Amino acid sequence: MERSGTSTPLADAVQGLTLELVSALRSGGPFRLAGSVTGADGPDTTDGPGLAAVRVVGADAVLPSVLRRTSPDPDDLAVFSRAVHAYPPAENASPASVWSHWAMQRTLLRLGASFDGTSRHEAEPRATWLDDAPWQSLTHQLAVLAPLATPGADCAVARVARGRPVDVARGFVRAVRRRDWLQAAGAGRWLVLLDGVPETLGLLTGLEFVAQMGGDDPRVALQVEAARLMRAGVLV
């Protein structure tokens, strides 16, 4: 991964958390969010780069539990919940930011937690901005929203993706040709969940190539490992 000569505490925290997630997905071993987030001094932490990193990583911060269908440690869930509450989207936030926050809320409920002491969260955002998006833009947005690509997920973004598998496949190929490994990995994660993907795409071979070329970036590795695990689950 190419990095500038300078970094920020938040960037370092995001990278550290992502590396821990990749390690947990690859090994199948335990993952403790509360212990992995630098500066998160227990579940009552309310600020700092560690908690902000959880918000940046989004719903993927508890991906090992989601894919293994296990309940995270209560302290881990408390840290995740606090990140959701501490960083709501601004009024002028982009659709992707709104969707990312909504996905974290939904994941809280999916893991058996409550949001603001209730059993519900905000209404699902609209995805109309994706309905007529060119395939290039669609692939970019889906890659940004890759944490929404989980087994059994049903939301407006997922329904758009399911309706345009060929377009997402075209976007995957384009991202590989442009050496945009992060976008390719995110698109590939969606593709393993979609029906109607052209067999000529060679998705598994393509994901291996993306992992080889972009694997130094933990964000790429996270998406590829998620895709591999979900593909294995689909094939079982």
KAQUIUR-V166029 format. One record per residue. N is the residue number from 1. RES is the residue in three letters. OMEGA is omega in whole degrees, -180 to 180 (NA if undefined). NEAR is the number of other ideal C-beta (glycine too) atoms within 8 Angstrom. D_FIRST is the distance of its C-alpha to the first C-alpha in whole Angstrom. Layout:
n-><N | N>
res-><RES | RES>
omega-><OMEGA | OMEGA>
near-><NEAR | NEAR>
d_first-><D_FIRST | D_FIRST>
This chain:
n-><1 | 2 | 3 | 4 | 5 | 6 | 7 | 8 | 9 | 10 | 11 | 12 | 13 | 14 | 15 | 16 | 17 | 18 | 19 | 20 | 21 | 22 | 23 | 24 | 25 | 26 | 27 | 28 | 29 | 30 | 31 | 32 | 33 | 34 | 35 | 36 | 37 | 38 | 39 | 40 | 41 | 42 | 43 | 44 | 45 | 46 | 47 | 48 | 49 | 50 | 51 | 52 | 53 | 54 | 55 | 56 | 57 | 58 | 59 | 60 | 61 | 62 | 63 | 64 | 65 | 66 | 67 | 68 | 69 | 70 | 71 | 72 | 73 | 74 | 75 | 76 | 77 | 78 | 79 | 80 | 81 | 82 | 83 | 84 | 85 | 86 | 87 | 88 | 89 | 90 | 91 | 92 | 93 | 94 | 95 | 96 | 97 | 98 | 99 | 100 | 101 | 102 | 103 | 104 | 105 | 106 | 107 | 108 | 109 | 110 | 111 | 112 | 113 | 114 | 115 | 116 | 117 | 118 | 119 | 120 | 121 | 122 | 123 | 124 | 125 | 126 | 127 | 128 | 129 | 130 | 131 | 132 | 133 | 134 | 135 | 136 | 137 | 138 | 139 | 140 | 141 | 142 | 143 | 144 | 145 | 146 | 147 | 148 | 149 | 150 | 151 | 152 | 153 | 154 | 155 | 156 | 157 | 158 | 159 | 160 | 161 | 162 | 163 | 164 | 165 | 166 | 167 | 168 | 169 | 170 | 171 | 172 | 173 | 174 | 175 | 176 | 177 | 178 | 179 | 180 | 181 | 182 | 183 | 184 | 185 | 186 | 187 | 188 | 189 | 190 | 191 | 192 | 193 | 194 | 195 | 196 | 197 | 198 | 199 | 200 | 201 | 202 | 203 | 204 | 205 | 206 | 207 | 208 | 209 | 210 | 211 | 212 | 213 | 214 | 215 | 216 | 217 | 218 | 219 | 220 | 221 | 222 | 223 | 224 | 225 | 226 | 227 | 228 | 229 | 230 | 231 | 232 | 233 | 234 | 235 | 236>
res-><MET | GLU | ARG | SER | GLY | THR | SER | THR | PRO | LEU | ALA | ASP | ALA | VAL | GLN | GLY | LEU | THR | LEU | GLU | LEU | VAL | SER | ALA | LEU | ARG | SER | GLY | GLY | PRO | PHE | ARG | LEU | ALA | GLY | SER | VAL | THR | GLY | ALA | ASP | GLY | PRO | ASP | THR | THR | ASP | GLY | PRO | GLY | LEU | ALA | ALA | VAL | ARG | VAL | VAL | GLY | ALA | ASP | ALA | VAL | LEU | PRO | SER | VAL | LEU | ARG | ARG | THR | SER | PRO | ASP | PRO | ASP | ASP | LEU | ALA | VAL | PHE | SER | ARG | ALA | VAL | HIS | ALA | TYR | PRO | PRO | ALA | GLU | ASN | ALA | SER | PRO | ALA | SER | VAL | TRP | SER | HIS | TRP | ALA | MET | GLN | ARG | THR | LEU | LEU | ARG | LEU | GLY | ALA | SER | PHE | ASP | GLY | THR | SER | ARG | HIS | GLU | ALA | GLU | PRO | ARG | ALA | THR | TRP | LEU | ASP | ASP | ALA | PRO | TRP | GLN | SER | LEU | THR | HIS | GLN | LEU | ALA | VAL | LEU | ALA | PRO | LEU | ALA | THR | PRO | GLY | ALA | ASP | CYS | ALA | VAL | ALA | ARG | VAL | ALA | ARG | GLY | ARG | PRO | VAL | ASP | VAL | ALA | ARG | GLY | PHE | VAL | ARG | ALA | VAL | ARG | ARG | ARG | ASP | TRP | LEU | GLN | ALA | ALA | GLY | ALA | GLY | ARG | TRP | LEU | VAL | LEU | LEU | ASP | GLY | VAL | PRO | GLU | THR | LEU | GLY | LEU | LEU | THR | GLY | LEU | GLU | PHE | VAL | ALA | GLN | MET | GLY | GLY | ASP | ASP | PRO | ARG | VAL | ALA | LEU | GLN | VAL | GLU | ALA | ALA | ARG | LEU | MET | ARG | ALA | GLY | VAL | LEU | VAL>
omega-><177 | 180 | 178 | -179 | 180 | 176 | 180 | 177 | 180 | 180 | 179 | 180 | 178 | -180 | -180 | 179 | -179 | 177 | 178 | 179 | 179 | 180 | -179 | 180 | -179 | -174 | -173 | -178 | -178 | 176 | 179 | -180 | -178 | 180 | -177 | -176 | -180 | 177 | 178 | -175 | -179 | -175 | -178 | 178 | -177 | -179 | 179 | -177 | -180 | -180 | 177 | 179 | 177 | 179 | 179 | 179 | 174 | -177 | 179 | 179 | 176 | -176 | 178 | 179 | -180 | -177 | 179 | -178 | 178 | 179 | 177 | 175 | -180 | 178 | 177 | 180 | 179 | 177 | 179 | 179 | -179 | 177 | 178 | -177 | -174 | -174 | 176 | 179 | 177 | -179 | -179 | -178 | 178 | 176 | -179 | 178 | 178 | 180 | 179 | 179 | 179 | 179 | 178 | 176 | -179 | -180 | 175 | -179 | -180 | -179 | 174 | 178 | 177 | 178 | -176 | 176 | -180 | 179 | -180 | 174 | -176 | 179 | 179 | 178 | 177 | 179 | -177 | -179 | 178 | -171 | -177 | -178 | 173 | -175 | 178 | 180 | 178 | -179 | 178 | -178 | 179 | 178 | 177 | -177 | -179 | 177 | 176 | -178 | 178 | -178 | 177 | -179 | 178 | 178 | -176 | 180 | 179 | 180 | 175 | -180 | -179 | -180 | -176 | -177 | -179 | 178 | 179 | 177 | 177 | 179 | 177 | 180 | 180 | -179 | 178 | -180 | 179 | -179 | 175 | -171 | -180 | 177 | 179 | -180 | 179 | 177 | 179 | 177 | 176 | -173 | -179 | -179 | -173 | 170 | 176 | 176 | -179 | 179 | -180 | -180 | -176 | -171 | -177 | 176 | 179 | 178 | 177 | 179 | 178 | 179 | -179 | -174 | -175 | -173 | 177 | 176 | -177 | 178 | 177 | -179 | 180 | -179 | 180 | 179 | 177 | 180 | -180 | -178 | 180 | 178 | 179 | 179 | 179 | -176 | -178 | NA>
near-><7 | 2 | 5 | 4 | 3 | 4 | 6 | 7 | 6 | 10 | 8 | 11 | 15 | 11 | 9 | 11 | 15 | 13 | 9 | 10 | 16 | 12 | 9 | 12 | 14 | 7 | 6 | 5 | 6 | 4 | 10 | 9 | 16 | 13 | 5 | 11 | 14 | 10 | 10 | 14 | 5 | 7 | 10 | 7 | 13 | 6 | 6 | 8 | 12 | 13 | 17 | 13 | 15 | 15 | 12 | 8 | 12 | 10 | 14 | 11 | 12 | 14 | 14 | 11 | 13 | 12 | 13 | 6 | 5 | 6 | 6 | 11 | 8 | 7 | 11 | 13 | 14 | 11 | 16 | 17 | 11 | 13 | 14 | 14 | 8 | 9 | 8 | 6 | 7 | 6 | 3 | 3 | 9 | 5 | 10 | 9 | 10 | 11 | 13 | 13 | 13 | 12 | 13 | 14 | 12 | 11 | 12 | 15 | 13 | 7 | 12 | 5 | 9 | 8 | 12 | 5 | 4 | 7 | 4 | 5 | 9 | 6 | 3 | 7 | 10 | 6 | 13 | 5 | 8 | 10 | 7 | 2 | 9 | 5 | 11 | 8 | 8 | 15 | 17 | 10 | 13 | 16 | 15 | 8 | 13 | 14 | 12 | 12 | 15 | 11 | 8 | 4 | 9 | 5 | 10 | 10 | 12 | 12 | 10 | 12 | 14 | 9 | 6 | 10 | 13 | 9 | 10 | 18 | 13 | 10 | 16 | 16 | 10 | 10 | 14 | 13 | 6 | 7 | 6 | 8 | 13 | 12 | 13 | 15 | 20 | 14 | 15 | 16 | 15 | 14 | 15 | 11 | 12 | 11 | 5 | 6 | 12 | 7 | 4 | 4 | 11 | 6 | 12 | 7 | 7 | 14 | 13 | 8 | 9 | 15 | 12 | 7 | 8 | 14 | 9 | 5 | 10 | 10 | 9 | 16 | 13 | 15 | 14 | 15 | 11 | 15 | 14 | 9 | 10 | 15 | 10 | 8 | 9 | 9 | 5 | 4>
d_first-><0 | 4 | 6 | 10 | 12 | 14 | 13 | 16 | 18 | 17 | 13 | 13 | 16 | 14 | 11 | 14 | 16 | 14 | 13 | 17 | 17 | 15 | 17 | 20 | 20 | 19 | 22 | 25 | 25 | 26 | 24 | 25 | 24 | 26 | 25 | 22 | 22 | 22 | 25 | 26 | 30 | 31 | 32 | 33 | 30 | 31 | 28 | 25 | 21 | 21 | 24 | 22 | 19 | 21 | 22 | 18 | 17 | 21 | 23 | 20 | 21 | 24 | 23 | 24 | 27 | 27 | 26 | 29 | 31 | 32 | 33 | 30 | 32 | 34 | 32 | 29 | 30 | 32 | 28 | 27 | 30 | 30 | 27 | 28 | 31 | 30 | 28 | 30 | 29 | 30 | 33 | 31 | 28 | 26 | 27 | 24 | 24 | 28 | 27 | 24 | 27 | 29 | 27 | 27 | 31 | 31 | 29 | 31 | 35 | 33 | 33 | 36 | 36 | 37 | 36 | 38 | 41 | 41 | 41 | 39 | 37 | 36 | 37 | 35 | 33 | 34 | 32 | 34 | 31 | 30 | 33 | 33 | 29 | 29 | 26 | 23 | 24 | 25 | 22 | 19 | 22 | 22 | 18 | 18 | 21 | 19 | 21 | 24 | 24 | 26 | 29 | 32 | 30 | 33 | 32 | 33 | 29 | 29 | 32 | 31 | 28 | 31 | 33 | 30 | 29 | 29 | 27 | 24 | 24 | 24 | 22 | 19 | 20 | 20 | 16 | 15 | 17 | 15 | 12 | 11 | 10 | 10 | 14 | 15 | 14 | 16 | 19 | 19 | 20 | 23 | 24 | 25 | 27 | 29 | 32 | 33 | 29 | 30 | 30 | 29 | 26 | 25 | 23 | 22 | 21 | 19 | 17 | 17 | 15 | 13 | 12 | 12 | 10 | 7 | 8 | 5 | 5 | 8 | 10 | 10 | 11 | 14 | 15 | 15 | 17 | 19 | 20 | 21 | 23 | 25 | 25 | 27 | 29 | 30 | 31 | 33>
